[in-house]
């Protein structure tokens, strides 16, 4: 088992880096879509801007939490 781990050890850093990068890019895209949809919704219904903004912040926080979790898992995978 340790022989196989020694063979793939140089690739672990590359895989963890790609995983963290994909998580960060996905979070950026998701928050961008959330923001653009919220701005469009506020433009359509200005009287509901408070509710839309609070929901946008909650969803953006959830997306950031998932992205942070993915980055932490990728970082931990380096330290088997």
N, C-alpha and C positions, 0 to 999 in steps of 0.2 A: 504494500500500500504506500509506504513512504517513498519507494522508488518512483511510483507514478506521480506522486505529489512533487517530487524533485524535478521531474521532467516538465511538468506544466507550470511550475512556479514563475517563470518569466512571463507567462501569458496571463497570469492572474491580475497583475497590475494593469495590463492593457484592458482586460475585460471589465475590471472594476471602474476604470476611467471612462470607458464607453458607457457603462450602465449609469454612472453619475451624470454624464453629459446628456444622455437621452432623458433622464428624469428632469434635469434642469430645463432642457429645451421644451419638453412636454408641459412643464408647469408654466413656462413663459407663454406658450401658445394658448394654454387654457385660461390663464388670467387675462390675456389679451382679448380672447373671445368673450369672456365674462364682462370685461369693461366696455367693449364695443356694444354688446347687447344691452347692457344697462344704460348706456348713453342714448341708444336708440329708443329704449323704452321710456326714458325720462323725456326725450323730445316728443314722443307721442302723447304722454300723459304727465305733464309737469306737476300736477297736483299730487301724484303718487311718488314724487321723487324721494321722500324720506324712507318709505318702505322699500323702494327699489334699491336705494343706496345701502340700507342696512342688510338686505338680503345679499347684495353683491359682496359686501365685506365678509359676511359669514362664509359664502361659497369660496371666495378667494383664500380665506384662511384655511379652509379644508383642503384646497388644492395645494397650498404651500406645505401643509402638514404631511400630505402624502408624498410630496417631492422630497421633503426633508427626511422622511422615513426611508425612502428609496436610496438617497445619498448615504445615509448612515449604514444601511445594509451593504451597500457597495464598499464602503470604507471598512466595515467589519470583515468582509470577505477577503481582504488583504491579509488579515491577521488570523488565519486558520489556526 
